[in-house]
Every structure is written in C-alpha cells, then in structure tokens.
Amino acid sequence: MNAFLEHFRLAQPGWLLLLLPAFLLLALRRGRGADAAVMFPNLSVLVSLGKRVRHTANGFGLPLALISLLIAIFAMSRPVWRNEYQSRTASGIDIMIALDVSLSMDIDDFVDQGERVKRIDVAKAVVDDFISRRPDDRMGLVAFAGRPRDASPITLDHKWLRSALSEVRLNDQQNRGTVKEQGTAIGSALAAASSRLDSRDAKSKIIVLITDGASNSGKISPIEAAEHAKILGIKIYTIAIGTKEGRVDPNIMRFPYQEFDLPTLQKIASLTGAEHYWAQNLESLKQTFSTIDRLEKTDAKSYTVIEDTELFPWFLILTLLAALSAATIVSINPPPSP
C-alpha cells in the first residue's frame, strides 16, 4: 500500500471536478417523479409482468453506465505510475590517492582512544572518511611499495572504491600483501597516478600522496614524476605520516633510520601548486584531509528525474467494457415503454 501511495499520481486532477455533476445526475435519477395522472387498477397483472424486466435493466445497466462514466473521468485526470530518481553530475574534480603500503606502515606509533594503532590502519580509516565526504568526485586508488599497483580505477562508485581500500594489505611472510615487492617507489607511484589522470577530461586533477618513507625504489625519481605531473596540470598534495619517534623495526631493516624525506615531499607539493603536510598523530591526519577537502571545492549539480508511466489506457479499456456491458444489458432487457 505504501508503494502505491508513493508512486500513483494524477497528472491532471482538475478533471475530477466532473464528478460533481455526475453524482448530481445520479441523485436526480434516483428521485421519485410525479404520480401517474390516470390509474388502471385492472391492468395490475400486466404491470407486475414488467417489474422483473425493468428491475434487471435498471439494476445492472444503470450502475454499469455510472461506473463507466466515473472511470472515464479518472482516465481524463491522467493517472500515472511515477518514479523519481535523484541524479547528479560529477564535480569535475578527479582525485587519485597514492597510498604507501610498504612494511614501515606496520609501525604502531599512532594512538587512538588510548590504544596504539598502526599507520596503515589509521591511513585507511582517514582516507575512507575523506572518500565518503566527497560523493561527487571521481576517485581512484594506487597502492605502492616497491612498485605501484592499481587498487581501484577512477570511479564515481565510491562503494566499490571503499571496498577496494578495505582490501589493501601490507605484505607478509606468505606474500599475501597488495604489493609483493619491498621498498618505497614514490616516483613510480606518482607516475602511475598521473597516467590515470592524464586520460581524464576533468577540469581539476589531484593526487593525494600518503607515505611514511623516503623513495628508494622505482625507475623514476619523485621530483621527475612531479615535474611531469605539473606539465599535465596535476596538483600533488603530499602527506608524511608518522611521528618523530617512529622508527623502522630492526626486524624489517638491519639499520633502522628516520625514514621521512620531508624536503622532497615539500618540493613535490610546491612544484605542482599544492600543499605538504606532516601528520604526526591521528588528529593532525584528520585535519590534513579536512584542509584538502576545503581547498578543493566540488561543483556538482544534482537534479530530480521524473519518469511517468501512463495508466489512462487501462482506465479507458475499463470504461469501454463497462459502457458496452451496460448497453448490452439494456438492449437485451429494455425497460417498458411509458
């Protein structure tokens, strides 16, 4: 019943005003007329013979004719089955997220609600929130360690994108990670993200680079990749993630060191006209993405699409059936002549 009330509409309800004279005619028809001027008491037998015929004609013919009239009026009011869809156009901003999944992202130097949290888990949670707050942007995801790998193409299907993000994994001893090769190939990741954006016709193209290390893999340097991105009109926001105390575990690297290459990340951002951030805790990482969200305003348009399926042909068929039935009954059982 709720579905019927939600979708059934009368496109031209003004025609329903015709119901007033229709019911007026019915009221007048049921009124008692004047008594006969001449009585024929000796013809009572003949009168009784006509009662059944008159009752049959008026008992079925008249209601059917009235039903036909009412249905015809409803048909004139254009009953429709209406479906409404909310449609939107993309904002014109295409965003590629380049997420570091090297082994150092396993370091748990972030704190969330009093508990230590791994960098990769914090980064994925904040990126997921960033995606959910920009529903009108086409976005894609590149995961990288020793080489880049496409995790999701550029899409408006953010459900698919967020699912792909949740499936991103660091490599382990069973090689079950998203990227098997060890290292941090920032330049290759930027080049891969830039090539995806280059094929797009968006008015604004953005890369959000999230890393906790210095580039030590790949065939192209981060600065060279940034220069190519600048030529393509792509801005690169760089985010260094990790605390000053965060160090690569000795089990991962024989000689652990402070892995951030802040000067390079700053230069990448400045070359492309973007900003650089260093998120040393969960709150600053959230604030970083909020800042990027404000800097890159979306300009999307949403509109309602109304799709009407006309129902009046069905009402018209019912009207003709009722009218033909009334005419048939009256013709077969005509009322007695006055």
MARDOPA-476762 format. One line per field, with one value per residue (C-alpha): residue number from 1; residue in three letters; x, y, z. Coordinates in Angstrom, 2 decimals, padded with zeros to 5 digits. Each point is the difference from the previous one (the first is absolute). Example, Ala and Ser with C-alpha at 12.3 -4.5 7.8 and 13.67 -1.06 7.14 Angstrom:
// residues 2
seq	c(1, 2)
type	c(Ala, Ser)
xx	c(012.30, 001.37)
yy	c(-004.50, 003.44)
zz	c(007.80, -000.66)
***
This chain:
// residues 338
seq	c(1, 2, 3, 4, 5, 6, 7, 8, 9, 10, 11, 12, 13, 14, 15, 16, 17, 18, 19, 20, 21, 22, 23, 24, 25, 26, 27, 28, 29, 30, 31, 32, 33, 34, 35, 36, 37, 38, 39, 40, 41, 42, 43, 44, 45, 46, 47, 48, 49, 50, 51, 52, 53, 54, 55, 56, 57, 58, 59, 60, 61, 62, 63, 64, 65, 66, 67, 68, 69, 70, 71, 72, 73, 74, 75, 76, 77, 78, 79, 80, 81, 82, 83, 84, 85, 86, 87, 88, 89, 90, 91, 92, 93, 94, 95, 96, 97, 98, 99, 100, 101, 102, 103, 104, 105, 106, 107, 108, 109, 110, 111, 112, 113, 114, 115, 116, 117, 118, 119, 120, 121, 122, 123, 124, 125, 126, 127, 128, 129, 130, 131, 132, 133, 134, 135, 136, 137, 138, 139, 140, 141, 142, 143, 144, 145, 146, 147, 148, 149, 150, 151, 152, 153, 154, 155, 156, 157, 158, 159, 160, 161, 162, 163, 164, 165, 166, 167, 168, 169, 170, 171, 172, 173, 174, 175, 176, 177, 178, 179, 180, 181, 182, 183, 184, 185, 186, 187, 188, 189, 190, 191, 192, 193, 194, 195, 196, 197, 198, 199, 200, 201, 202, 203, 204, 205, 206, 207, 208, 209, 210, 211, 212, 213, 214, 215, 216, 217, 218, 219, 220, 221, 222, 223, 224, 225, 226, 227, 228, 229, 230, 231, 232, 233, 234, 235, 236, 237, 238, 239, 240, 241, 242, 243, 244, 245, 246, 247, 248, 249, 250, 251, 252, 253, 254, 255, 256, 257, 258, 259, 260, 261, 262, 263, 264, 265, 266, 267, 268, 269, 270, 271, 272, 273, 274, 275, 276, 277, 278, 279, 280, 281, 282, 283, 284, 285, 286, 287, 288, 289, 290, 291, 292, 293, 294, 295, 296, 297, 298, 299, 300, 301, 302, 303, 304, 305, 306, 307, 308, 309, 310, 311, 312, 313, 314, 315, 316, 317, 318, 319, 320, 321, 322, 323, 324, 325, 326, 327, 328, 329, 330, 331, 332, 333, 334, 335, 336, 337, 338)
type	c(Met, Asn, Ala, Phe, Leu, Glu, His, Phe, Arg, Leu, Ala, Gln, Pro, Gly, Trp, Leu, Leu, Leu, Leu, Leu, Pro, Ala, Phe, Leu, Leu, Leu, Ala, Leu, Arg, Arg, Gly, Arg, Gly, Ala, Asp, Ala, Ala, Val, Met, Phe, Pro, Asn, Leu, Ser, Val, Leu, Val, Ser, Leu, Gly, Lys, Arg, Val, Arg, His, Thr, Ala, Asn, Gly, Phe, Gly, Leu, Pro, Leu, Ala, Leu, Ile, Ser, Leu, Leu, Ile, Ala, Ile, Phe, Ala, Met, Ser, Arg, Pro, Val, Trp, Arg, Asn, Glu, Tyr, Gln, Ser, Arg, Thr, Ala, Ser, Gly, Ile, Asp, Ile, Met, Ile, Ala, Leu, Asp, Val, Ser, Leu, Ser, Met, Asp, Ile, Asp, Asp, Phe, Val, Asp, Gln, Gly, Glu, Arg, Val, Lys, Arg, Ile, Asp, Val, Ala, Lys, Ala, Val, Val, Asp, Asp, Phe, Ile, Ser, Arg, Arg, Pro, Asp, Asp, Arg, Met, Gly, Leu, Val, Ala, Phe, Ala, Gly, Arg, Pro, Arg, Asp, Ala, Ser, Pro, Ile, Thr, Leu, Asp, His, Lys, Trp, Leu, Arg, Ser, Ala, Leu, Ser, Glu, Val, Arg, Leu, Asn, Asp, Gln, Gln, Asn, Arg, Gly, Thr, Val, Lys, Glu, Gln, Gly, Thr, Ala, Ile, Gly, Ser, Ala, Leu, Ala, Ala, Ala, Ser, Ser, Arg, Leu, Asp, Ser, Arg, Asp, Ala, Lys, Ser, Lys, Ile, Ile, Val, Leu, Ile, Thr, Asp, Gly, Ala, Ser, Asn, Ser, Gly, Lys, Ile, Ser, Pro, Ile, Glu, Ala, Ala, Glu, His, Ala, Lys, Ile, Leu, Gly, Ile, Lys, Ile, Tyr, Thr, Ile, Ala, Ile, Gly, Thr, Lys, Glu, Gly, Arg, Val, Asp, Pro, Asn, Ile, Met, Arg, Phe, Pro, Tyr, Gln, Glu, Phe, Asp, Leu, Pro, Thr, Leu, Gln, Lys, Ile, Ala, Ser, Leu, Thr, Gly, Ala, Glu, His, Tyr, Trp, Ala, Gln, Asn, Leu, Glu, Ser, Leu, Lys, Gln, Thr, Phe, Ser, Thr, Ile, Asp, Arg, Leu, Glu, Lys, Thr, Asp, Ala, Lys, Ser, Tyr, Thr, Val, Ile, Glu, Asp, Thr, Glu, Leu, Phe, Pro, Trp, Phe, Leu, Ile, Leu, Thr, Leu, Leu, Ala, Ala, Leu, Ser, Ala, Ala, Thr, Ile, Val, Ser, Ile, Asn, Pro, Pro, Pro, Ser, Pro)
xx	c(000.00, 002.85, 001.56, -003.33, -000.36, 003.61, -000.22, -003.64, -000.78, -002.68, 001.78, -003.10, -002.21, -002.16, -002.12, -001.27, -002.32, -002.21, -000.90, -002.28, -002.48, 000.26, -001.16, -002.63, -001.46, -000.04, -001.87, -002.57, -000.40, -000.82, -002.62, -003.67, -001.96, -003.64, -002.80, -001.84, -002.99, -002.18, -000.12, -000.87, -000.69, -001.16, 003.46, 001.89, 000.83, 001.72, 001.89, 001.29, 001.28, 002.27, 001.48, 002.64, 001.11, 000.24, 001.86, 002.54, 000.67, 000.22, 001.67, 003.04, -000.04, -000.14, 002.80, 002.22, -000.66, 000.82, 003.21, 000.96, -000.47, 002.05, 002.86, -000.03, 000.39, 002.95, 001.54, -000.29, 001.90, 003.02, 000.92, 003.72, 002.49, 002.80, 003.61, 002.33, 003.76, 002.65, 002.68, 003.21, 002.88, 003.59, 001.74, 002.71, 002.71, 001.81, 002.07, 002.54, 001.10, 003.51, 000.26, 003.30, -000.27, 003.67, 000.92, 000.77, -003.74, -000.33, 001.52, -002.52, 001.08, -003.51, -002.41, -003.77, -002.13, 003.00, 001.11, 002.93, -001.04, 001.97, 000.65, -001.69, -003.20, -000.14, 000.67, -002.70, -002.58, 000.65, 000.09, -003.30, -001.55, 001.44, -001.60, -003.38, 000.01, 000.53, -002.78, 000.07, 003.70, 001.40, 002.70, 002.48, 002.60, 003.61, 001.78, 003.78, 003.01, 002.91, -002.29, -003.46, -003.14, -003.48, -002.39, -003.00, -000.57, -001.30, -003.70, -003.10, -000.90, 001.38, -001.42, 002.31, 002.90, -000.41, -000.23, 003.26, 001.60, -001.06, 001.65, 003.41, 002.49, 003.67, 002.15, 000.79, 002.08, -002.58, 000.11, -003.68, 000.47, -001.43, 003.52, 002.58, 003.12, 001.66, 001.11, -001.56, -000.36, -001.48, 001.03, -001.55, -003.18, -000.34, 000.66, -002.66, -002.55, 000.83, -000.49, -003.48, -000.94, 001.52, -002.66, -002.77, -001.66, -000.64, 000.52, 002.05, 002.30, 001.46, 002.29, 000.00, 003.26, 000.11, 003.39, 002.16, 003.33, 002.59, 000.01, 002.44, -001.46, -001.32, 001.40, -001.11, 000.83, -002.77, 001.11, 000.03, -003.48, -001.20, 001.37, -001.88, -003.16, 000.37, 000.13, -003.26, -001.63, -000.14, 000.37, 001.62, -000.85, 002.66, -000.63, 002.79, -001.45, 001.79, 001.51, 003.53, 000.57, -001.36, 002.81, 000.10, 000.14, 003.40, -001.79, -000.88, 003.25, 003.42, 000.89, -003.24, -000.08, -002.36, -001.67, -001.74, 001.29, -001.84, 001.97, -000.86, -003.68, -000.10, 001.59, -002.46, -002.92, 001.47, 000.92, -003.62, -001.65, -001.31, 000.77, 002.13, -001.03, 001.62, -002.52, 001.61, -003.19, -003.51, -001.53, 002.52, -000.58, -003.76, 000.61, 002.25, -002.73, -002.54, 002.28, 000.35, -003.77, -000.45, 002.69, -001.45, -003.62, -002.41, -002.44, -002.53, -003.62, -002.80, -003.45, -003.12, -000.99, -003.74, -001.12, -003.77, -001.67, -003.44, -002.85, -002.94, -000.14, -000.95, -002.70, -001.21, -000.32, -001.98, -002.25, -000.78, -000.65, -002.39, -001.78, -000.37, -001.26, -002.61, -001.10, -000.26, -002.12, -002.35, -000.37, -000.75, -002.34, -001.43, -002.15, -003.71, -001.12, -001.87)
yy	c(000.00, 002.37, -000.67, 000.80, 003.31, 000.85, -000.58, 000.53, 003.55, 001.89, 002.23, 002.15, -000.28, 002.97, -002.34, -001.59, 003.01, -001.75, -002.44, 002.65, 000.20, -003.79, -000.62, 002.73, -001.86, -003.18, 001.74, 001.40, -003.39, -001.67, 002.63, -000.96, 001.62, 001.15, -002.51, -001.22, 002.12, -002.99, -003.24, -003.32, -002.36, -002.70, -000.13, -000.96, -003.40, 001.52, 002.41, -002.85, -001.75, 002.93, 000.41, -002.68, 001.33, 003.60, -001.14, -001.91, 002.91, 002.66, -002.26, -000.78, 002.30, 003.29, -000.84, -001.17, 003.19, 002.03, -002.00, 000.59, 003.74, 000.08, -001.98, 002.27, 003.03, -001.67, -000.77, 003.69, 000.92, -001.92, -002.58, -000.81, -002.25, 002.39, -000.87, 002.75, -000.31, 002.25, 000.49, 001.95, 001.11, -000.49, 002.97, 000.23, -000.88, -003.30, -001.26, -002.80, -001.19, -001.46, -002.05, -001.33, -003.68, -000.60, -002.01, 003.11, 000.82, -002.84, 002.19, 000.74, 003.50, 001.50, 000.05, -000.32, 000.01, -000.89, -002.92, -000.17, -000.27, -000.90, 002.67, -001.98, -000.43, 003.70, 001.02, -002.30, 001.23, 003.68, -000.53, -001.90, 002.96, 002.37, -002.04, -000.02, 003.81, 000.56, -002.01, 002.08, -000.46, -002.73, -001.71, -002.84, -001.78, -001.04, -002.07, -000.07, -001.46, -001.15, 000.67, 001.49, -002.04, 001.17, -000.79, 001.79, 001.90, 003.55, -000.33, 001.61, -003.35, 000.79, -003.19, -001.92, 002.34, -000.30, -003.76, -000.01, 002.18, -002.38, -002.88, 001.71, -002.03, 000.24, -002.87, -002.82, -003.14, -001.81, 002.75, 000.82, 003.75, 002.30, 000.69, -002.76, 002.02, 001.70, 003.61, 003.43, 001.00, 003.48, 001.16, -003.04, 000.42, 003.64, -000.92, -002.73, 002.32, 002.77, -002.31, -000.93, 003.67, 001.01, -001.97, 001.89, 003.23, 001.38, 003.71, -000.75, -002.99, -000.82, -002.61, -000.52, -001.75, -001.71, -001.43, -000.54, -000.42, 001.19, -001.23, -002.87, -001.97, 000.53, 001.23, 003.61, 002.47, 001.74, 003.46, -001.12, -001.50, 003.25, 002.04, -002.19, 000.35, 003.76, -000.06, -001.99, 002.55, -002.37, 001.19, -002.33, 000.34, -001.83, -001.39, -001.39, -002.33, -001.01, 001.43, 001.22, -002.98, -002.43, -002.21, -002.97, -003.15, -001.75, -003.14, 001.88, 001.91, -000.89, 003.63, 001.85, 003.74, 002.93, -000.70, 003.28, 001.99, 003.21, 002.28, -002.19, -000.19, 003.77, 000.57, -002.34, 001.96, 003.43, -000.98, -000.91, 002.88, -002.13, -000.31, -002.27, -001.35, -002.05, -001.95, -001.05, -001.12, -001.07, 003.43, 001.74, -002.59, 000.60, 003.74, -000.41, -001.68, 002.55, 002.75, -001.68, -000.43, 003.75, 000.99, -002.10, 001.08, -002.15, 001.50, -002.72, 000.35, -002.29, -000.18, -002.14, -002.18, -000.76, -003.00, -000.37, -003.13, 000.89, -002.10, 001.66, -002.66, -002.57, 002.29, 000.59, -003.74, -000.38, 002.89, -001.61, -003.38, 001.50, 002.07, -002.95, -002.20, 002.61, 000.42, -003.77, -000.49, 002.84, -001.26, -003.54, 001.04, 003.35, 001.82, 000.18, 002.90, 002.73)
zz	c(000.00, 000.81, -003.40, -001.70, 001.87, -000.78, -003.75, -001.05, -001.15, -001.94, -002.49, -000.73, 003.11, -001.06, -002.09, 003.23, 000.36, -002.55, 002.75, 001.52, -002.89, -000.42, 003.57, -000.44, -002.96, 002.07, 002.80, -002.43, -001.66, 003.32, 000.91, -000.17, -002.81, 000.00, 000.45, -003.07, -001.00, -000.96, 001.98, -001.59, 002.87, -002.36, -001.69, 003.15, -001.42, -003.05, 002.19, 002.15, -003.10, -000.80, 003.46, -000.44, -003.37, 001.24, 003.12, -002.07, -002.34, 002.71, 002.59, -002.17, -003.00, 001.88, 002.51, -002.84, -001.94, 003.10, 000.59, -003.62, 000.47, 003.21, -001.50, -003.05, 002.27, 001.77, -003.39, -000.96, 003.20, -001.38, 002.62, -000.15, 001.80, 000.93, 000.76, 001.22, -000.18, 001.47, -002.61, 000.27, -002.14, 001.04, 001.54, -002.64, 002.53, -000.48, 002.92, 000.13, 003.44, 000.10, 003.21, 001.33, 000.98, 000.72, 003.08, 002.05, -000.05, 002.52, 002.72, 002.77, 001.03, -000.16, 002.93, -000.29, 003.16, 002.12, -002.17, -002.37, -003.64, -003.11, -002.60, -002.76, 002.03, 000.86, -003.59, -001.39, 002.51, -000.72, -003.77, 000.21, 001.80, -002.61, -002.78, 001.74, 000.31, -003.73, -001.71, -003.17, -000.80, -002.22, 002.00, -000.42, 002.09, -000.63, 002.64, -000.12, 001.69, -002.20, -002.98, -000.51, -000.50, -001.00, 002.84, -001.54, -003.25, 000.04, 000.71, 001.46, 001.54, 003.43, 001.47, -002.30, 000.77, 003.77, -000.32, -001.96, 002.68, 002.75, -001.91, -000.11, 002.02, 000.94, -001.17, 002.41, 000.13, -002.13, -002.67, 000.48, -000.27, -002.65, -001.25, 000.37, -000.86, 002.97, -000.04, -000.47, -003.64, 000.38, -003.46, -001.70, 002.03, -001.04, -003.63, 000.11, 001.60, -002.49, -002.98, 001.29, 000.36, -003.34, -001.87, 001.78, -001.16, 003.50, 000.60, 003.11, 000.58, 003.39, 001.54, 003.75, 000.94, 003.40, 000.99, 003.04, -001.73, -002.45, -003.59, -000.41, -002.92, -003.48, -003.31, 000.32, 002.76, 001.95, -001.21, -003.63, 000.40, 001.59, -002.90, -002.48, 002.08, -000.06, -003.80, 000.02, 002.32, 002.95, 003.59, 002.53, 003.68, 002.03, 003.48, 002.12, 002.59, 003.21, 003.16, 000.60, 002.24, -002.57, -001.20, -002.30, 002.09, -000.04, -001.22, -003.18, -000.54, 001.35, 000.56, 000.80, -000.64, -000.02, -003.31, -000.80, -002.95, 000.79, -002.36, -002.99, 000.94, 000.49, -003.40, -001.72, 001.41, -000.76, -003.57, -000.79, 001.88, 002.86, 003.72, 002.18, 003.40, 002.73, 002.07, 003.26, 001.70, -000.83, 000.51, -002.25, -002.72, 000.16, -000.09, -003.03, -002.02, 001.20, -001.28, -003.40, -000.04, 000.49, -002.51, -002.80, -000.18, -001.94, -002.50, -000.67, -001.08, 001.12, -001.50, 000.20, -002.93, -000.16, -002.03, -000.51, -001.34, -001.37, 001.44, -001.78, -002.79, 002.64, 001.38, -003.55, -000.58, 003.23, -001.05, -003.36, 001.61, 002.55, -002.66, -002.37, 002.84, 000.98, -003.61, -000.45, 003.11, -000.93, -003.56, 001.11, 002.85, -001.00, 002.54, -000.84, -002.12, 001.94)
***
